[in-house]
Amino acid sequence: MKPWETVEKEDVPEVGEVVLARRDSEYVLRVRGQTLMSSRQHGSEAAMADAGCAHLVGTQKARVLVGGLGFGFTVRAVLDRLEPSARVVVAELLPSVVTWNRGILAPLAKAPLEDSRVTVVEGDVGRLMRKQSGAFDAILLDVDNGPSALTHPDNESLYDITGVSVAYGALRPKGTLVVWSAGPSPAFVKRLEDVGFTVQVLKPAAHGTKGPRHTLFVAQRIGKGPASVPSREGKRPGRGR
Ligand SMILES: C[S@@+](CC[C@H](N)C(=O)[O-])C[C@H]1O[C@@H](n2cnc3c(N)ncnc32)[C@H](O)[C@@H]1O
């Protein structure tokens, strides 16, 4: 089999080595040697957009947050489901991923960053959610391989009780949070329910209709009040950035 060719490589402080590699027409993104994304497997990205935006079809001025960017498949799928008056905020931790999406990777998902509905914020999606109370109709999080398979140690605070409360607070009432994962996590489902979400777990195919399946946690914010934080878990510190 043909070897992978490194297209871009850089050392990012506090993250480590980030590599963009290509074999024929397939690209992979690796962080510290771990594959974060392959351009061949993006069936669950479309399923994420379906789950997060189903309630927004035909809605004017819908506001959606996507974190992170990766190869832009989720952003593209979200844009394809929303009206021209919608706004999509994309939070991406690695500036180079944004640069590559504006250049060499742009054709993979039909250049979603060129859509005038999109605003890109370079930085941590958790930090952005903390600053945006009741702002989004949907939040789609695909930043790790799941709540317990982190690509960045700081990302733990996206999935703990404080993190899911922050996501709850950043949503409008009836808003939907979708979290991508490589596999199931009953503990994460429980945590989502504990703060007040109603949760559904989907298992879309990674590619086409057969083969491996990914997991999507689809959580709907019901009430207008704040997230309920169970005292048993207590308040844990945020990531302090
Ligand atoms: C698996 S990829 C996302 C794939 C994406 N769904 C797509 O359609 O290609 C994960 C992305 O999340 C970014 N990321 C990781 N942690 C993040 C964080 N805390 N905030 C924002 N982006 C983050 C990574 O740099 C990477 O670009």
The ligand as an SDF file (V2000), in Angstrom:
LIG
                    3D

 27 29  0  0  0  0  0  0  0  0999 V2000
  -12.3740   15.2520   14.6070 C   0  0  0  0  0  0  0  0  0  0  0  0
  -12.0240   16.8630   14.0930 S   0  0  0  0  0  0  0  0  0  0  0  0
  -13.5810   17.4970   13.6350 C   0  0  0  0  0  0  0  0  0  0  0  0
  -14.0840   16.9190   12.3620 C   0  0  0  0  0  0  0  0  0  0  0  0
  -15.2330   17.6950   11.7950 C   0  0  0  0  0  0  0  0  0  0  0  0
  -16.4820   17.2840   12.3940 N   0  0  0  0  0  0  0  0  0  0  0  0
  -15.3070   17.5930   10.2960 C   0  0  0  0  0  0  0  0  0  0  0  0
  -16.4110   17.6580    9.7640 O   0  0  0  0  0  0  0  0  0  0  0  0
  -14.2780   17.4320    9.6320 O   0  0  0  0  0  0  0  0  0  0  0  0
  -11.7550   17.6860   15.6400 C   0  0  0  0  0  0  0  0  0  0  0  0
  -11.3880   19.1680   15.4990 C   0  0  0  0  0  0  0  0  0  0  0  0
  -11.6130   19.7980   16.7550 O   0  0  0  0  0  0  0  0  0  0  0  0
  -10.5390   20.6890   17.0300 C   0  0  0  0  0  0  0  0  0  0  0  0
  -10.5170   20.8960   18.4880 N   0  0  0  0  0  0  0  0  0  0  0  0
  -10.0330   20.0680   19.4570 C   0  0  0  0  0  0  0  0  0  0  0  0
  -10.2640   20.5790   20.6810 N   0  0  0  0  0  0  0  0  0  0  0  0
  -10.9190   21.7530   20.4960 C   0  0  0  0  0  0  0  0  0  0  0  0
  -11.4420   22.7440   21.3840 C   0  0  0  0  0  0  0  0  0  0  0  0
  -11.3390   22.6250   22.7090 N   0  0  0  0  0  0  0  0  0  0  0  0
  -12.0440   23.8340   20.8420 N   0  0  0  0  0  0  0  0  0  0  0  0
  -12.1530   23.9870   19.4920 C   0  0  0  0  0  0  0  0  0  0  0  0
  -11.6720   23.0720   18.6000 N   0  0  0  0  0  0  0  0  0  0  0  0
  -11.0760   21.9730   19.0920 C   0  0  0  0  0  0  0  0  0  0  0  0
   -9.3410   19.9720   16.4510 C   0  0  0  0  0  0  0  0  0  0  0  0
   -8.2570   20.8490   16.2490 O   0  0  0  0  0  0  0  0  0  0  0  0
   -9.9350   19.4150   15.1410 C   0  0  0  0  0  0  0  0  0  0  0  0
   -9.8470   20.3470   14.0980 O   0  0  0  0  0  0  0  0  0  0  0  0
  1  2  1  0
  2  3  1  0
  2 10  1  0
  3  4  1  0
  4  5  1  0
  5  6  1  0
  5  7  1  0
  7  8  2  0
  7  9  1  0
 10 11  1  0
 11 12  1  0
 11 26  1  0
 12 13  1  0
 13 14  1  0
 13 24  1  0
 14 15  1  0
 14 23  1  0
 15 16  2  0
 16 17  1  0
 17 18  1  0
 17 23  2  0
 18 19  1  0
 18 20  2  0
 20 21  1  0
 21 22  2  0
 22 23  1  0
 24 25  1  0
 24 26  1  0
 26 27  1  0
M  CHG  2   2   1   9  -1
M  END
$$$$
